[in-house]
Amino acid sequence: MKSNYNRTLVAEVLNISRKTLFNKMKRYNLGNE
């Protein structure tokens, strides 16, 4: 599934909250490109 950087959709697909997604992205230094 292509998300086109739609973080809300990604969070829903992974069944996690947006806050959890952002925390994980920050922890692993993702999404800063």
PDBQT receptor file of N, H, CA, C and O in Angstrom, charges set to zero:
ATOM      1  N   MET A   1       0.856  -1.189   0.000  1.00  0.00    +0.000 N 
ATOM      2  CA  MET A   1       0.000   0.000   0.000  1.00  0.00    +0.000 C 
ATOM      3  C   MET A   1       0.894   1.242   0.000  1.00  0.00    +0.000 C 
ATOM      4  O   MET A   1       1.797   1.381   0.826  1.00  0.00    +0.000 OA
ATOM      5  N   LYS A   2       0.624   2.116  -0.926  1.00  0.00    +0.000 N 
ATOM      6  H   LYS A   2      -0.109   2.004  -1.596  1.00  0.00    +0.000 HD
ATOM      7  CA  LYS A   2       1.400   3.346  -1.019  1.00  0.00    +0.000 C 
ATOM      8  C   LYS A   2       0.708   4.440  -0.228  1.00  0.00    +0.000 C 
ATOM      9  O   LYS A   2      -0.471   4.717  -0.446  1.00  0.00    +0.000 OA
ATOM     10  N   SER A   3       1.436   5.064   0.690  1.00  0.00    +0.000 N 
ATOM     11  H   SER A   3       2.394   4.839   0.867  1.00  0.00    +0.000 HD
ATOM     12  CA  SER A   3       0.814   6.052   1.570  1.00  0.00    +0.000 C 
ATOM     13  C   SER A   3       1.024   7.481   1.102  1.00  0.00    +0.000 C 
ATOM     14  O   SER A   3       0.307   8.382   1.537  1.00  0.00    +0.000 OA
ATOM     15  N   ASN A   4       2.009   7.711   0.207  1.00  0.00    +0.000 N 
ATOM     16  H   ASN A   4       2.592   6.979  -0.147  1.00  0.00    +0.000 HD
ATOM     17  CA  ASN A   4       2.334   9.074  -0.219  1.00  0.00    +0.000 C 
ATOM     18  C   ASN A   4       2.579   9.983   0.975  1.00  0.00    +0.000 C 
ATOM     19  O   ASN A   4       2.173  11.145   0.980  1.00  0.00    +0.000 OA
ATOM     20  N   TYR A   5       3.247   9.442   1.983  1.00  0.00    +0.000 N 
ATOM     21  H   TYR A   5       3.578   8.498   1.979  1.00  0.00    +0.000 HD
ATOM     22  CA  TYR A   5       3.602  10.194   3.192  1.00  0.00    +0.000 C 
ATOM     23  C   TYR A   5       2.387  10.666   3.981  1.00  0.00    +0.000 C 
ATOM     24  O   TYR A   5       2.481  11.639   4.729  1.00  0.00    +0.000 OA
ATOM     25  N   ASN A   6       1.245   9.994   3.827  1.00  0.00    +0.000 N 
ATOM     26  H   ASN A   6       1.168   9.203   3.219  1.00  0.00    +0.000 HD
ATOM     27  CA  ASN A   6       0.065  10.317   4.614  1.00  0.00    +0.000 C 
ATOM     28  C   ASN A   6       0.199   9.594   5.945  1.00  0.00    +0.000 C 
ATOM     29  O   ASN A   6      -0.156   8.422   6.069  1.00  0.00    +0.000 OA
ATOM     30  N   ARG A   7       0.711  10.303   6.932  1.00  0.00    +0.000 N 
ATOM     31  H   ARG A   7       1.000  11.255   6.832  1.00  0.00    +0.000 HD
ATOM     32  CA  ARG A   7       1.030   9.666   8.214  1.00  0.00    +0.000 C 
ATOM     33  C   ARG A   7      -0.212   9.205   8.960  1.00  0.00    +0.000 C 
ATOM     34  O   ARG A   7      -0.158   8.223   9.700  1.00  0.00    +0.000 OA
ATOM     35  N   THR A   8      -1.322   9.893   8.779  1.00  0.00    +0.000 N 
ATOM     36  H   THR A   8      -1.366  10.691   8.179  1.00  0.00    +0.000 HD
ATOM     37  CA  THR A   8      -2.561   9.453   9.422  1.00  0.00    +0.000 C 
ATOM     38  C   THR A   8      -2.972   8.092   8.874  1.00  0.00    +0.000 C 
ATOM     39  O   THR A   8      -3.353   7.203   9.634  1.00  0.00    +0.000 OA
ATOM     40  N   LEU A   9      -2.894   7.928   7.558  1.00  0.00    +0.000 N 
ATOM     41  H   LEU A   9      -2.584   8.651   6.940  1.00  0.00    +0.000 HD
ATOM     42  CA  LEU A   9      -3.227   6.650   6.934  1.00  0.00    +0.000 C 
ATOM     43  C   LEU A   9      -2.267   5.561   7.396  1.00  0.00    +0.000 C 
ATOM     44  O   LEU A   9      -2.693   4.449   7.708  1.00  0.00    +0.000 OA
ATOM     45  N   VAL A  10      -0.993   5.869   7.441  1.00  0.00    +0.000 N 
ATOM     46  H   VAL A  10      -0.647   6.772   7.188  1.00  0.00    +0.000 HD
ATOM     47  CA  VAL A  10       0.002   4.894   7.898  1.00  0.00    +0.000 C 
ATOM     48  C   VAL A  10      -0.322   4.442   9.313  1.00  0.00    +0.000 C 
ATOM     49  O   VAL A  10      -0.285   3.246   9.604  1.00  0.00    +0.000 OA
ATOM     50  N   ALA A  11      -0.636   5.378  10.191  1.00  0.00    +0.000 N 
ATOM     51  H   ALA A  11      -0.666   6.349   9.954  1.00  0.00    +0.000 HD
ATOM     52  CA  ALA A  11      -0.976   5.039  11.576  1.00  0.00    +0.000 C 
ATOM     53  C   ALA A  11      -2.203   4.136  11.622  1.00  0.00    +0.000 C 
ATOM     54  O   ALA A  11      -2.239   3.179  12.395  1.00  0.00    +0.000 OA
ATOM     55  N   GLU A  12      -3.205   4.431  10.803  1.00  0.00    +0.000 N 
ATOM     56  H   GLU A  12      -3.177   5.208  10.175  1.00  0.00    +0.000 HD
ATOM     57  CA  GLU A  12      -4.415   3.600  10.778  1.00  0.00    +0.000 C 
ATOM     58  C   GLU A  12      -4.103   2.194  10.282  1.00  0.00    +0.000 C 
ATOM     59  O   GLU A  12      -4.593   1.215  10.844  1.00  0.00    +0.000 OA
ATOM     60  N   VAL A  13      -3.292   2.087   9.236  1.00  0.00    +0.000 N 
ATOM     61  H   VAL A  13      -2.894   2.883   8.779  1.00  0.00    +0.000 HD
ATOM     62  CA  VAL A  13      -2.934   0.782   8.685  1.00  0.00    +0.000 C 
ATOM     63  C   VAL A  13      -2.168  -0.041   9.719  1.00  0.00    +0.000 C 
ATOM     64  O   VAL A  13      -2.370  -1.251   9.829  1.00  0.00    +0.000 OA
ATOM     65  N   LEU A  14      -1.296   0.611  10.470  1.00  0.00    +0.000 N 
ATOM     66  H   LEU A  14      -1.132   1.593  10.381  1.00  0.00    +0.000 HD
ATOM     67  CA  LEU A  14      -0.502  -0.080  11.492  1.00  0.00    +0.000 C 
ATOM     68  C   LEU A  14      -1.264  -0.260  12.799  1.00  0.00    +0.000 C 
ATOM     69  O   LEU A  14      -0.776  -0.902  13.729  1.00  0.00    +0.000 OA
ATOM     70  N   ASN A  15      -2.461   0.310  12.863  1.00  0.00    +0.000 N 
ATOM     71  H   ASN A  15      -2.858   0.832  12.108  1.00  0.00    +0.000 HD
ATOM     72  CA  ASN A  15      -3.305   0.223  14.055  1.00  0.00    +0.000 C 
ATOM     73  C   ASN A  15      -2.618   0.834  15.282  1.00  0.00    +0.000 C 
ATOM     74  O   ASN A  15      -2.650   0.271  16.377  1.00  0.00    +0.000 OA
ATOM     75  N   ILE A  16      -2.000   1.995  15.070  1.00  0.00    +0.000 N 
ATOM     76  H   ILE A  16      -1.974   2.452  14.181  1.00  0.00    +0.000 HD
ATOM     77  CA  ILE A  16      -1.385   2.754  16.163  1.00  0.00    +0.000 C 
ATOM     78  C   ILE A  16      -1.863   4.200  16.066  1.00  0.00    +0.000 C 
ATOM     79  O   ILE A  16      -2.390   4.621  15.036  1.00  0.00    +0.000 OA
ATOM     80  N   SER A  17      -1.676   4.949  17.138  1.00  0.00    +0.000 N 
ATOM     81  H   SER A  17      -1.248   4.607  17.975  1.00  0.00    +0.000 HD
ATOM     82  CA  SER A  17      -2.075   6.353  17.112  1.00  0.00    +0.000 C 
ATOM     83  C   SER A  17      -1.059   7.167  16.317  1.00  0.00    +0.000 C 
ATOM     84  O   SER A  17       0.079   6.739  16.120  1.00  0.00    +0.000 OA
ATOM     85  N   ARG A  18      -1.482   8.338  15.866  1.00  0.00    +0.000 N 
ATOM     86  H   ARG A  18      -2.406   8.685  16.026  1.00  0.00    +0.000 HD
ATOM     87  CA  ARG A  18      -0.565   9.226  15.143  1.00  0.00    +0.000 C 
ATOM     88  C   ARG A  18       0.595   9.618  16.039  1.00  0.00    +0.000 C 
ATOM     89  O   ARG A  18       1.733   9.712  15.579  1.00  0.00    +0.000 OA
ATOM     90  N   LYS A  19       0.316   9.848  17.316  1.00  0.00    +0.000 N 
ATOM     91  H   LYS A  19      -0.608   9.772  17.690  1.00  0.00    +0.000 HD
ATOM     92  CA  LYS A  19       1.376  10.229  18.251  1.00  0.00    +0.000 C 
ATOM     93  C   LYS A  19       2.425   9.123  18.357  1.00  0.00    +0.000 C 
ATOM     94  O   LYS A  19       3.625   9.395  18.357  1.00  0.00    +0.000 OA
ATOM     95  N   THR A  20       1.966   7.879  18.447  1.00  0.00    +0.000 N 
ATOM     96  H   THR A  20       0.991   7.657  18.447  1.00  0.00    +0.000 HD
ATOM     97  CA  THR A  20       2.898   6.753  18.499  1.00  0.00    +0.000 C 
ATOM     98  C   THR A  20       3.725   6.690  17.224  1.00  0.00    +0.000 C 
ATOM     99  O   THR A  20       4.933   6.459  17.273  1.00  0.00    +0.000 OA
ATOM    100  N   LEU A  21       3.076   6.896  16.087  1.00  0.00    +0.000 N 
ATOM    101  H   LEU A  21       2.095   7.084  16.048  1.00  0.00    +0.000 HD
ATOM    102  CA  LEU A  21       3.789   6.884  14.813  1.00  0.00    +0.000 C 
ATOM    103  C   LEU A  21       4.863   7.967  14.784  1.00  0.00    +0.000 C 
ATOM    104  O   LEU A  21       6.005   7.701  14.407  1.00  0.00    +0.000 OA
ATOM    105  N   PHE A  22       4.501   9.190  15.181  1.00  0.00    +0.000 N 
ATOM    106  H   PHE A  22       3.574   9.406  15.487  1.00  0.00    +0.000 HD
ATOM    107  CA  PHE A  22       5.476  10.277  15.180  1.00  0.00    +0.000 C 
ATOM    108  C   PHE A  22       6.625   9.985  16.132  1.00  0.00    +0.000 C 
ATOM    109  O   PHE A  22       7.780  10.277  15.821  1.00  0.00    +0.000 OA
ATOM    110  N   ASN A  23       6.315   9.407  17.296  1.00  0.00    +0.000 N 
ATOM    111  H   ASN A  23       5.377   9.170  17.549  1.00  0.00    +0.000 HD
ATOM    112  CA  ASN A  23       7.370   9.067  18.252  1.00  0.00    +0.000 C 
ATOM    113  C   ASN A  23       8.326   8.032  17.669  1.00  0.00    +0.000 C 
ATOM    114  O   ASN A  23       9.542   8.151  17.824  1.00  0.00    +0.000 OA
ATOM    115  N   LYS A  24       7.783   7.023  17.003  1.00  0.00    +0.000 N 
ATOM    116  H   LYS A  24       6.796   6.927  16.877  1.00  0.00    +0.000 HD
ATOM    117  CA  LYS A  24       8.629   5.998  16.389  1.00  0.00    +0.000 C 
ATOM    118  C   LYS A  24       9.457   6.591  15.257  1.00  0.00    +0.000 C 
ATOM    119  O   LYS A  24      10.634   6.261  15.114  1.00  0.00    +0.000 OA
ATOM    120  N   MET A  25       8.857   7.462  14.453  1.00  0.00    +0.000 N 
ATOM    121  H   MET A  25       7.901   7.729  14.569  1.00  0.00    +0.000 HD
ATOM    122  CA  MET A  25       9.593   8.089  13.358  1.00  0.00    +0.000 C 
ATOM    123  C   MET A  25      10.735   8.934  13.903  1.00  0.00    +0.000 C 
ATOM    124  O   MET A  25      11.834   8.937  13.349  1.00  0.00    +0.000 OA
ATOM    125  N   LYS A  26      10.472   9.647  14.988  1.00  0.00    +0.000 N 
ATOM    126  H   LYS A  26       9.579   9.645  15.439  1.00  0.00    +0.000 HD
ATOM    127  CA  LYS A  26      11.507  10.477  15.594  1.00  0.00    +0.000 C 
ATOM    128  C   LYS A  26      12.623   9.606  16.172  1.00  0.00    +0.000 C 
ATOM    129  O   LYS A  26      13.806   9.902  16.008  1.00  0.00    +0.000 OA
ATOM    130  N   ARG A  27      12.224   8.525  16.852  1.00  0.00    +0.000 N 
ATOM    131  H   ARG A  27      11.263   8.284  16.986  1.00  0.00    +0.000 HD
ATOM    132  CA  ARG A  27      13.200   7.630  17.477  1.00  0.00    +0.000 C 
ATOM    133  C   ARG A  27      14.154   7.051  16.443  1.00  0.00    +0.000 C 
ATOM    134  O   ARG A  27      15.355   6.950  16.691  1.00  0.00    +0.000 OA
ATOM    135  N   TYR A  28      13.619   6.667  15.276  1.00  0.00    +0.000 N 
ATOM    136  H   TYR A  28      12.643   6.749  15.075  1.00  0.00    +0.000 HD
ATOM    137  CA  TYR A  28      14.428   6.023  14.250  1.00  0.00    +0.000 C 
ATOM    138  C   TYR A  28      14.874   6.987  13.153  1.00  0.00    +0.000 C 
ATOM    139  O   TYR A  28      15.384   6.575  12.111  1.00  0.00    +0.000 OA
ATOM    140  N   ASN A  29      14.667   8.290  13.414  1.00  0.00    +0.000 N 
ATOM    141  H   ASN A  29      14.253   8.624  14.261  1.00  0.00    +0.000 HD
ATOM    142  CA  ASN A  29      15.114   9.335  12.492  1.00  0.00    +0.000 C 
ATOM    143  C   ASN A  29      14.551   9.128  11.085  1.00  0.00    +0.000 C 
ATOM    144  O   ASN A  29      15.282   9.182  10.096  1.00  0.00    +0.000 OA
ATOM    145  N   LEU A  30      13.239   8.891  11.015  1.00  0.00    +0.000 N 
ATOM    146  H   LEU A  30      12.645   8.847  11.818  1.00  0.00    +0.000 HD
ATOM    147  CA  LEU A  30      12.556   8.685   9.733  1.00  0.00    +0.000 C 
ATOM    148  C   LEU A  30      11.717   9.903   9.382  1.00  0.00    +0.000 C 
ATOM    149  O   LEU A  30      11.273  10.638  10.264  1.00  0.00    +0.000 OA
ATOM    150  N   GLY A  31      11.505  10.109   8.101  1.00  0.00    +0.000 N 
ATOM    151  H   GLY A  31      11.866   9.511   7.384  1.00  0.00    +0.000 HD
ATOM    152  CA  GLY A  31      10.607  11.156   7.646  1.00  0.00    +0.000 C 
ATOM    153  C   GLY A  31      11.211  12.539   7.614  1.00  0.00    +0.000 C 
ATOM    154  O   GLY A  31      10.489  13.524   7.463  1.00  0.00    +0.000 OA
ATOM    155  N   ASN A  32      12.519  12.635   7.753  1.00  0.00    +0.000 N 
ATOM    156  H   ASN A  32      13.106  11.835   7.876  1.00  0.00    +0.000 HD
ATOM    157  CA  ASN A  32      13.169  13.947   7.745  1.00  0.00    +0.000 C 
ATOM    158  C   ASN A  32      13.850  14.233   6.419  1.00  0.00    +0.000 C 
ATOM    159  O   ASN A  32      14.739  15.080   6.336  1.00  0.00    +0.000 OA
ATOM    160  N   GLU A  33      13.424  13.514   5.375  1.00  0.00    +0.000 N 
ATOM    161  H   GLU A  33      12.702  12.826   5.443  1.00  0.00    +0.000 HD
ATOM    162  CA  GLU A  33      14.084  13.672   4.076  1.00  0.00    +0.000 C 
ATOM    163  C   GLU A  33      13.454  14.756   3.255  1.00  0.00    +0.000 C 
ATOM    164  O   GLU A  33      13.891  15.016   2.134  1.00  0.00    +0.000 OA
TER     165      GLU A  33
